[in-house]
Amino acid sequence: MTVALMWEARAVTGRGGELLAWARAQELPRVPLRRETLRAPQDRVLVITWWDAPYGADLPELPEPDAGLVTRAVHRWRFEAVDGD
């Protein structure tokens, strides 16, 4: 089964570049099948990691950034693949 973990944070206004750099620099203790980092308006950063694991597996996730870098707590979601390769 393929599980995707999504991590999304919103930076303090004008600090989106710092948040993006911070997220890209975070190393996980295990290497996922795939990792993708995206950005969006309003200084938001999204990181998606894909894992070959059961849905409820204990998987490494990115931590919370320093409170001074973000406007709110990180949002996290977990999905399982139902179609595709």
Backbone atoms as SQL, in Angstrom:
CREATE TABLE atoms (id INTEGER PRIMARY KEY, chain TEXT, resi INTEGER, resn TEXT, atom TEXT, x REAL, y REAL, z REAL);
INSERT INTO atoms VALUES
  (1, 'A', 1, 'MET', 'N', 0.840, -1.166, 0.000),
  (2, 'A', 1, 'MET', 'CA', 0.000, 0.000, 0.000),
  (3, 'A', 1, 'MET', 'C', 0.893, 1.239, 0.000),
  (4, 'A', 2, 'THR', 'N', 0.431, 2.274, -0.697),
  (5, 'A', 2, 'THR', 'CA', 1.156, 3.547, -0.696),
  (6, 'A', 2, 'THR', 'C', 0.382, 4.555, 0.147),
  (7, 'A', 3, 'VAL', 'N', 1.078, 5.164, 1.076),
  (8, 'A', 3, 'VAL', 'CA', 0.507, 6.180, 1.958),
  (9, 'A', 3, 'VAL', 'C', 1.202, 7.507, 1.652),
  (10, 'A', 4, 'ALA', 'N', 0.410, 8.570, 1.554),
  (11, 'A', 4, 'ALA', 'CA', 0.955, 9.912, 1.346),
  (12, 'A', 4, 'ALA', 'C', 0.706, 10.744, 2.593),
  (13, 'A', 5, 'LEU', 'N', 1.749, 11.371, 3.077),
  (14, 'A', 5, 'LEU', 'CA', 1.631, 12.297, 4.209),
  (15, 'A', 5, 'LEU', 'C', 1.761, 13.708, 3.660),
  (16, 'A', 6, 'MET', 'N', 0.833, 14.562, 4.051),
  (17, 'A', 6, 'MET', 'CA', 0.866, 15.957, 3.615),
  (18, 'A', 6, 'MET', 'C', 1.094, 16.842, 4.833),
  (19, 'A', 7, 'TRP', 'N', 2.000, 17.772, 4.676),
  (20, 'A', 7, 'TRP', 'CA', 2.381, 18.723, 5.726),
  (21, 'A', 7, 'TRP', 'C', 2.256, 20.108, 5.115),
  (22, 'A', 8, 'GLU', 'N', 1.445, 20.982, 5.728),
  (23, 'A', 8, 'GLU', 'CA', 1.233, 22.321, 5.157),
  (24, 'A', 8, 'GLU', 'C', 1.348, 23.369, 6.252),
  (25, 'A', 9, 'ALA', 'N', 2.114, 24.427, 5.961),
  (26, 'A', 9, 'ALA', 'CA', 2.300, 25.507, 6.928),
  (27, 'A', 9, 'ALA', 'C', 2.192, 26.848, 6.212),
  (28, 'A', 10, 'ARG', 'N', 1.819, 27.859, 6.962),
  (29, 'A', 10, 'ARG', 'CA', 1.741, 29.219, 6.435),
  (30, 'A', 10, 'ARG', 'C', 2.712, 30.095, 7.209),
  (31, 'A', 11, 'ALA', 'N', 3.612, 30.706, 6.482),
  (32, 'A', 11, 'ALA', 'CA', 4.641, 31.544, 7.100),
  (33, 'A', 11, 'ALA', 'C', 4.068, 32.896, 7.505),
  (34, 'A', 12, 'VAL', 'N', 4.740, 33.523, 8.426),
  (35, 'A', 12, 'VAL', 'CA', 4.468, 34.912, 8.754),
  (36, 'A', 12, 'VAL', 'C', 4.666, 35.705, 7.456),
  (37, 'A', 13, 'THR', 'N', 3.843, 36.704, 7.224),
  (38, 'A', 13, 'THR', 'CA', 3.892, 37.484, 5.989),
  (39, 'A', 13, 'THR', 'C', 5.318, 37.910, 5.640),
  (40, 'A', 14, 'GLY', 'N', 5.700, 37.615, 4.405),
  (41, 'A', 14, 'GLY', 'CA', 7.018, 37.983, 3.921),
  (42, 'A', 14, 'GLY', 'C', 8.119, 36.991, 4.236),
  (43, 'A', 15, 'ARG', 'N', 7.798, 35.917, 4.975),
  (44, 'A', 15, 'ARG', 'CA', 8.831, 34.946, 5.357),
  (45, 'A', 15, 'ARG', 'C', 8.644, 33.595, 4.659),
  (46, 'A', 16, 'GLY', 'N', 7.874, 33.604, 3.562),
  (47, 'A', 16, 'GLY', 'CA', 7.634, 32.363, 2.829),
  (48, 'A', 16, 'GLY', 'C', 8.905, 31.710, 2.331),
  (49, 'A', 17, 'GLY', 'N', 9.855, 32.517, 1.870),
  (50, 'A', 17, 'GLY', 'CA', 11.126, 31.971, 1.401),
  (51, 'A', 17, 'GLY', 'C', 11.893, 31.270, 2.506),
  (52, 'A', 18, 'GLU', 'N', 11.844, 31.837, 3.701),
  (53, 'A', 18, 'GLU', 'CA', 12.522, 31.217, 4.850),
  (54, 'A', 18, 'GLU', 'C', 11.863, 29.894, 5.217),
  (55, 'A', 19, 'LEU', 'N', 10.515, 29.885, 5.208),
  (56, 'A', 19, 'LEU', 'CA', 9.800, 28.658, 5.529),
  (57, 'A', 19, 'LEU', 'C', 10.091, 27.588, 4.480),
  (58, 'A', 20, 'LEU', 'N', 10.103, 27.974, 3.212),
  (59, 'A', 20, 'LEU', 'CA', 10.413, 27.036, 2.142),
  (60, 'A', 20, 'LEU', 'C', 11.816, 26.451, 2.334),
  (61, 'A', 21, 'ALA', 'N', 12.786, 27.290, 2.605),
  (62, 'A', 21, 'ALA', 'CA', 14.158, 26.818, 2.828),
  (63, 'A', 21, 'ALA', 'C', 14.226, 25.900, 4.044),
  (64, 'A', 22, 'TRP', 'N', 13.515, 26.256, 5.100),
  (65, 'A', 22, 'TRP', 'CA', 13.492, 25.430, 6.315),
  (66, 'A', 22, 'TRP', 'C', 12.926, 24.052, 5.999),
  (67, 'A', 23, 'ALA', 'N', 11.791, 24.002, 5.303),
  (68, 'A', 23, 'ALA', 'CA', 11.148, 22.726, 4.988),
  (69, 'A', 23, 'ALA', 'C', 12.048, 21.861, 4.109),
  (70, 'A', 24, 'ARG', 'N', 12.695, 22.481, 3.130),
  (71, 'A', 24, 'ARG', 'CA', 13.566, 21.720, 2.220),
  (72, 'A', 24, 'ARG', 'C', 14.790, 21.165, 2.942),
  (73, 'A', 25, 'ALA', 'N', 15.222, 21.825, 3.996),
  (74, 'A', 25, 'ALA', 'CA', 16.412, 21.387, 4.735),
  (75, 'A', 25, 'ALA', 'C', 16.123, 20.276, 5.746),
  (76, 'A', 26, 'GLN', 'N', 14.855, 20.012, 6.029),
  (77, 'A', 26, 'GLN', 'CA', 14.509, 19.003, 7.033),
  (78, 'A', 26, 'GLN', 'C', 14.758, 17.603, 6.492),
  (79, 'A', 27, 'GLU', 'N', 15.580, 16.853, 7.195),
  (80, 'A', 27, 'GLU', 'CA', 15.853, 15.473, 6.814),
  (81, 'A', 27, 'GLU', 'C', 14.989, 14.553, 7.661),
  (82, 'A', 28, 'LEU', 'N', 14.503, 13.503, 7.041),
  (83, 'A', 28, 'LEU', 'CA', 13.718, 12.500, 7.742),
  (84, 'A', 28, 'LEU', 'C', 14.624, 11.328, 8.100),
  (85, 'A', 29, 'PRO', 'N', 14.327, 10.608, 9.189),
  (86, 'A', 29, 'PRO', 'CA', 15.185, 9.494, 9.584),
  (87, 'A', 29, 'PRO', 'C', 15.141, 8.315, 8.605),
  (88, 'A', 30, 'ARG', 'N', 14.112, 8.274, 7.754),
  (89, 'A', 30, 'ARG', 'CA', 14.022, 7.264, 6.689),
  (90, 'A', 30, 'ARG', 'C', 13.712, 7.993, 5.393),
  (91, 'A', 31, 'VAL', 'N', 14.112, 7.405, 4.287),
  (92, 'A', 31, 'VAL', 'CA', 13.880, 8.023, 2.976),
  (93, 'A', 31, 'VAL', 'C', 12.550, 7.546, 2.418),
  (94, 'A', 32, 'PRO', 'N', 11.636, 8.465, 2.071),
  (95, 'A', 32, 'PRO', 'CA', 10.352, 8.061, 1.490),
  (96, 'A', 32, 'PRO', 'C', 10.532, 7.612, 0.037),
  (97, 'A', 33, 'LEU', 'N', 9.493, 6.995, -0.519),
  (98, 'A', 33, 'LEU', 'CA', 9.515, 6.637, -1.932),
  (99, 'A', 33, 'LEU', 'C', 9.668, 7.889, -2.788),
  (100, 'A', 34, 'ARG', 'N', 9.039, 8.952, -2.347),
  (101, 'A', 34, 'ARG', 'CA', 9.046, 10.220, -3.079),
  (102, 'A', 34, 'ARG', 'C', 8.778, 11.343, -2.087),
  (103, 'A', 35, 'ARG', 'N', 9.327, 12.506, -2.380),
  (104, 'A', 35, 'ARG', 'CA', 9.086, 13.703, -1.562),
  (105, 'A', 35, 'ARG', 'C', 8.971, 14.882, -2.512),
  (106, 'A', 36, 'GLU', 'N', 7.943, 15.680, -2.317),
  (107, 'A', 36, 'GLU', 'CA', 7.733, 16.850, -3.169),
  (108, 'A', 36, 'GLU', 'C', 7.426, 18.053, -2.288),
  (109, 'A', 37, 'THR', 'N', 8.028, 19.177, -2.617),
  (110, 'A', 37, 'THR', 'CA', 7.823, 20.420, -1.869),
  (111, 'A', 37, 'THR', 'C', 7.214, 21.443, -2.817),
  (112, 'A', 38, 'LEU', 'N', 6.128, 22.091, -2.370),
  (113, 'A', 38, 'LEU', 'CA', 5.420, 23.068, -3.191),
  (114, 'A', 38, 'LEU', 'C', 5.197, 24.340, -2.388),
  (115, 'A', 39, 'ARG', 'N', 4.954, 25.432, -3.106),
  (116, 'A', 39, 'ARG', 'CA', 4.616, 26.692, -2.434),
  (117, 'A', 39, 'ARG', 'C', 3.376, 27.275, -3.094),
  (118, 'A', 40, 'ALA', 'N', 2.717, 28.173, -2.378),
  (119, 'A', 40, 'ALA', 'CA', 1.481, 28.789, -2.856),
  (120, 'A', 40, 'ALA', 'C', 1.408, 30.223, -2.334),
  (121, 'A', 41, 'PRO', 'N', 0.475, 31.005, -2.885),
  (122, 'A', 41, 'PRO', 'CA', 0.297, 32.365, -2.366),
  (123, 'A', 41, 'PRO', 'C', 0.053, 32.360, -0.858),
  (124, 'A', 42, 'GLN', 'N', 0.198, 33.501, -0.275),
  (125, 'A', 42, 'GLN', 'CA', 0.052, 33.722, 1.163),
  (126, 'A', 42, 'GLN', 'C', 1.152, 33.010, 1.957),
  (127, 'A', 43, 'ASP', 'N', 2.323, 32.855, 1.313),
  (128, 'A', 43, 'ASP', 'CA', 3.499, 32.292, 1.989),
  (129, 'A', 43, 'ASP', 'C', 3.246, 30.897, 2.564),
  (130, 'A', 44, 'ARG', 'N', 2.499, 30.069, 1.817),
  (131, 'A', 44, 'ARG', 'CA', 2.222, 28.697, 2.250),
  (132, 'A', 44, 'ARG', 'C', 3.214, 27.731, 1.615),
  (133, 'A', 45, 'VAL', 'N', 3.558, 26.688, 2.378),
  (134, 'A', 45, 'VAL', 'CA', 4.472, 25.641, 1.919),
  (135, 'A', 45, 'VAL', 'C', 3.801, 24.291, 2.190),
  (136, 'A', 46, 'LEU', 'N', 3.880, 23.403, 1.194),
  (137, 'A', 46, 'LEU', 'CA', 3.297, 22.072, 1.288),
  (138, 'A', 46, 'LEU', 'C', 4.386, 21.050, 0.989),
  (139, 'A', 47, 'VAL', 'N', 4.498, 20.041, 1.842),
  (140, 'A', 47, 'VAL', 'CA', 5.426, 18.932, 1.607),
  (141, 'A', 47, 'VAL', 'C', 4.603, 17.648, 1.605),
  (142, 'A', 48, 'ILE', 'N', 4.760, 16.849, 0.541),
  (143, 'A', 48, 'ILE', 'CA', 4.083, 15.567, 0.442),
  (144, 'A', 48, 'ILE', 'C', 5.160, 14.493, 0.374),
  (145, 'A', 49, 'THR', 'N', 5.020, 13.472, 1.212),
  (146, 'A', 49, 'THR', 'CA', 5.919, 12.323, 1.155),
  (147, 'A', 49, 'THR', 'C', 5.080, 11.081, 0.902),
  (148, 'A', 50, 'TRP', 'N', 5.632, 10.170, 0.105),
  (149, 'A', 50, 'TRP', 'CA', 4.957, 8.909, -0.213),
  (150, 'A', 50, 'TRP', 'C', 5.745, 7.766, 0.404),
  (151, 'A', 51, 'TRP', 'N', 5.017, 6.800, 0.982),
  (152, 'A', 51, 'TRP', 'CA', 5.643, 5.688, 1.690),
  (153, 'A', 51, 'TRP', 'C', 5.002, 4.362, 1.277),
  (154, 'A', 52, 'ASP', 'N', 5.795, 3.319, 1.201),
  (155, 'A', 52, 'ASP', 'CA', 5.283, 1.973, 1.019),
  (156, 'A', 52, 'ASP', 'C', 5.065, 1.418, 2.419),
  (157, 'A', 53, 'ALA', 'N', 3.828, 1.557, 2.917),
  (158, 'A', 53, 'ALA', 'CA', 3.539, 1.189, 4.303),
  (159, 'A', 53, 'ALA', 'C', 2.031, 1.049, 4.486),
  (160, 'A', 54, 'PRO', 'N', 1.598, 0.342, 5.535),
  (161, 'A', 54, 'PRO', 'CA', 0.173, 0.306, 5.855),
  (162, 'A', 54, 'PRO', 'C', -0.305, 1.698, 6.278),
  (163, 'A', 55, 'TYR', 'N', -1.593, 1.943, 6.150),
  (164, 'A', 55, 'TYR', 'CA', -2.157, 3.264, 6.444),
  (165, 'A', 55, 'TYR', 'C', -1.787, 3.762, 7.849),
  (166, 'A', 56, 'GLY', 'N', -1.867, 2.909, 8.830),
  (167, 'A', 56, 'GLY', 'CA', -1.624, 3.335, 10.213),
  (168, 'A', 56, 'GLY', 'C', -0.180, 3.238, 10.668),
  (169, 'A', 57, 'ALA', 'N', 0.747, 2.983, 9.744),
  (170, 'A', 57, 'ALA', 'CA', 2.156, 2.812, 10.118),
  (171, 'A', 57, 'ALA', 'C', 2.715, 4.069, 10.782),
  (172, 'A', 58, 'ASP', 'N', 3.672, 3.852, 11.658),
  (173, 'A', 58, 'ASP', 'CA', 4.378, 4.958, 12.306),
  (174, 'A', 58, 'ASP', 'C', 5.421, 5.475, 11.311),
  (175, 'A', 59, 'LEU', 'N', 5.152, 6.619, 10.710),
  (176, 'A', 59, 'LEU', 'CA', 6.019, 7.171, 9.668),
  (177, 'A', 59, 'LEU', 'C', 6.605, 8.505, 10.110),
  (178, 'A', 60, 'PRO', 'N', 7.822, 8.801, 9.701),
  (179, 'A', 60, 'PRO', 'CA', 8.425, 10.080, 10.089),
  (180, 'A', 60, 'PRO', 'C', 7.750, 11.245, 9.363),
  (181, 'A', 61, 'GLU', 'N', 7.568, 12.327, 10.085),
  (182, 'A', 61, 'GLU', 'CA', 6.958, 13.531, 9.518),
  (183, 'A', 61, 'GLU', 'C', 7.843, 14.731, 9.824),
  (184, 'A', 62, 'LEU', 'N', 7.668, 15.769, 9.039),
  (185, 'A', 62, 'LEU', 'CA', 8.386, 17.004, 9.327),
  (186, 'A', 62, 'LEU', 'C', 7.878, 17.575, 10.651),
  (187, 'A', 63, 'PRO', 'N', 8.762, 18.195, 11.416),
  (188, 'A', 63, 'PRO', 'CA', 8.352, 18.783, 12.696),
  (189, 'A', 63, 'PRO', 'C', 7.644, 20.117, 12.502),
  (190, 'A', 64, 'GLU', 'N', 7.233, 20.692, 13.596),
  (191, 'A', 64, 'GLU', 'CA', 6.686, 22.048, 13.598),
  (192, 'A', 64, 'GLU', 'C', 7.858, 23.025, 13.486),
  (193, 'A', 65, 'PRO', 'N', 7.760, 24.038, 12.628),
  (194, 'A', 65, 'PRO', 'CA', 8.802, 25.071, 12.599),
  (195, 'A', 65, 'PRO', 'C', 8.717, 25.942, 13.858),
  (196, 'A', 66, 'ASP', 'N', 9.726, 26.758, 14.070),
  (197, 'A', 66, 'ASP', 'CA', 9.677, 27.697, 15.193),
  (198, 'A', 66, 'ASP', 'C', 8.424, 28.548, 15.094),
  (199, 'A', 67, 'ALA', 'N', 7.806, 28.826, 16.219),
  (200, 'A', 67, 'ALA', 'CA', 6.548, 29.572, 16.250),
  (201, 'A', 67, 'ALA', 'C', 6.666, 30.941, 15.594),
  (202, 'A', 68, 'GLY', 'N', 7.816, 31.554, 15.641),
  (203, 'A', 68, 'GLY', 'CA', 7.999, 32.873, 15.043),
  (204, 'A', 68, 'GLY', 'C', 8.040, 32.871, 13.523),
  (205, 'A', 69, 'LEU', 'N', 8.118, 31.691, 12.913),
  (206, 'A', 69, 'LEU', 'CA', 8.184, 31.582, 11.463),
  (207, 'A', 69, 'LEU', 'C', 6.815, 31.351, 10.826),
  (208, 'A', 70, 'VAL', 'N', 5.866, 30.816, 11.598),
  (209, 'A', 70, 'VAL', 'CA', 4.554, 30.454, 11.047),
  (210, 'A', 70, 'VAL', 'C', 3.422, 31.203, 11.757),
  (211, 'A', 71, 'THR', 'N', 2.283, 31.290, 11.065),
  (212, 'A', 71, 'THR', 'CA', 1.133, 32.014, 11.620),
  (213, 'A', 71, 'THR', 'C', 0.198, 31.120, 12.410),
  (214, 'A', 72, 'ARG', 'N', 0.364, 29.798, 12.278),
  (215, 'A', 72, 'ARG', 'CA', -0.521, 28.847, 12.947),
  (216, 'A', 72, 'ARG', 'C', 0.182, 27.499, 13.006),
  (217, 'A', 73, 'ALA', 'N', -0.418, 26.559, 13.704),
  (218, 'A', 73, 'ALA', 'CA', 0.135, 25.204, 13.754),
  (219, 'A', 73, 'ALA', 'C', 0.094, 24.577, 12.361),
  (220, 'A', 74, 'VAL', 'N', 1.015, 23.680, 12.119),
  (221, 'A', 74, 'VAL', 'CA', 1.072, 22.950, 10.851),
  (222, 'A', 74, 'VAL', 'C', -0.187, 22.104, 10.687),
  (223, 'A', 75, 'HIS', 'N', -0.696, 22.031, 9.455),
  (224, 'A', 75, 'HIS', 'CA', -1.797, 21.123, 9.134),
  (225, 'A', 75, 'HIS', 'C', -1.194, 19.852, 8.568),
  (226, 'A', 76, 'ARG', 'N', -1.722, 18.712, 8.984),
  (227, 'A', 76, 'ARG', 'CA', -1.209, 17.419, 8.538),
  (228, 'A', 76, 'ARG', 'C', -2.374, 16.535, 8.107),
  (229, 'A', 77, 'TRP', 'N', -2.169, 15.811, 6.999),
  (230, 'A', 77, 'TRP', 'CA', -3.169, 14.861, 6.521),
  (231, 'A', 77, 'TRP', 'C', -2.476, 13.595, 6.088),
  (232, 'A', 78, 'ARG', 'N', -3.197, 12.485, 6.135),
  (233, 'A', 78, 'ARG', 'CA', -2.685, 11.178, 5.685),
  (234, 'A', 78, 'ARG', 'C', -3.697, 10.595, 4.711),
  (235, 'A', 79, 'PHE', 'N', -3.190, 10.116, 3.580),
  (236, 'A', 79, 'PHE', 'CA', -4.031, 9.526, 2.540),
  (237, 'A', 79, 'PHE', 'C', -3.449, 8.195, 2.109),
  (238, 'A', 80, 'GLU', 'N', -4.299, 7.298, 1.605),
  (239, 'A', 80, 'GLU', 'CA', -3.820, 6.070, 0.986),
  (240, 'A', 80, 'GLU', 'C', -4.166, 6.101, -0.496),
  (241, 'A', 81, 'ALA', 'N', -3.271, 5.584, -1.309),
  (242, 'A', 81, 'ALA', 'CA', -3.492, 5.541, -2.757),
  (243, 'A', 81, 'ALA', 'C', -4.572, 4.505, -3.068),
  (244, 'A', 82, 'VAL', 'N', -5.474, 4.850, -3.984),
  (245, 'A', 82, 'VAL', 'CA', -6.520, 3.926, -4.392),
  (246, 'A', 82, 'VAL', 'C', -6.444, 3.601, -5.876),
  (247, 'A', 83, 'ASP', 'N', -5.748, 4.399, -6.673),
  (248, 'A', 83, 'ASP', 'CA', -5.564, 4.184, -8.102),
  (249, 'A', 83, 'ASP', 'C', -4.146, 4.554, -8.475),
  (250, 'A', 84, 'GLY', 'N', -3.752, 4.175, -9.678),
  (251, 'A', 84, 'GLY', 'CA', -2.462, 4.603, -10.203),
  (252, 'A', 84, 'GLY', 'C', -1.376, 3.594, -9.988),
  (253, 'A', 85, 'ASP', 'N', -0.191, 4.002, -10.359),
  (254, 'A', 85, 'ASP', 'CA', 0.973, 3.118, -10.266),
  (255, 'A', 85, 'ASP', 'C', 1.542, 3.097, -8.869);
